[in-house]
């Protein structure tokens, strides 16, 4: 189904020849939440560089380049960004608690963490 991130990950979990990819795709499929999946021809970063894929935390959207990004590596890579973003945004997550400790203890500035 076009734009259905969960289905794309479930398809990888069902068909990948790599056991590691199958297991990780299954776990990612359970974590998609409201993350959207889109495609775009000639995808570019904000500074104009070509990109196979991008994750935008502001819109919670993974965008894959129609020519270079529709592949296992790019989808899994961008889903890792989406998962990390969700974990840091959830104040109950271990990642968010650890990040808060770093900020409170002065061990890292927000620019170092970003």
N, C-alpha and C positions, 0 to 999 in steps of 0.2 A: 504494500500500500504506500503510495507516494507521500513522503513526509513523515512517515510513522517510524520514529526512532526505535521504539520498543520492538516492533516487528523486524526491523533491519538487524537488530542485535540478536533477536531470537533465531533469525535465519542463519546468522553466523554461528550461533551456538549449535544449530542442527547440522550444518554442512561443512564447517571448516575442517581441513585435514589435520590441523594442529590441535591436540588435546588441550594445550594451554589456552589457545584462543577460544576454543569451545567453552571452557570453564569460565574464563574471564567475561566473555560475551554474555553468558547466562547470568552471571552476577550483575553485570552492567544493565541488562534488560530489566532486572528487578529494581534498579535505582533510577530509572529515567525520569520518574516524576513528571513534571510539566515541561521538561526540556524539549524544544522543537528541533526539527531537522529540515533544512532547506538545501537547495542546490543553486549554484549561480555560475554562469559562464564567465571566464576571465576574473575569477575571484582575486581580490587584492587586499593587502593590509591597509591600515589607515595611512601609512607613509608611502603607499603605492607599489609595494613589492608584491609579486605574484605569490599566491598561497594555495596549497592543495586543500586546506581546510582551516576554519577559524571557529573559535567558540567566543560568543559575546555574552559575558555574564550579566550585562544590563538587560538584555532581552531573553536570556536563558535559551540561546539558539546556537545550534551547530550548523555551520554552512560549509558544504563541500563543493569544490570546483567540479563542474560537470565533466571536464576532461581529465584533470590530474587527481581529483580527490575521491572518486567513487571506488574505494578499495578498502580492504580490511585494515591496513596500517593507519590510514588517515582517520577512518571512523573511530577506531579504538583510541587513537591518540587524542582526538578531540573529546571523546567521551571521558577520558581521564581528566581533562581540564574541567569538564562539566561536573564530574563527581567531586573533584577537589573544591570547586567553587561552592557547591551545595554544602559540603562538609564544613567549610569555613564560615558560611553564612548561617549555619544552624548553631545557635548558642549552646545547645545541649551536647553537641558533638565533641569528641576528644580533641579533634583538630582545632576547633574554635577555642576551647579551654586552654590548650597549649599556646595558641597564638596570643590569647589574652595575657597569659602569664609572661610571655616574652615582652609584651608591651608594658605591663605593669612593672616588671623588674628592670625596665630600661635596657634590656639586652639587645633590643632591635628597635629601630625607628620604623614608622609606617612606610617610608620610602624604601627601606631595606627589605621589607616583607612583600611589597607589591611586585 
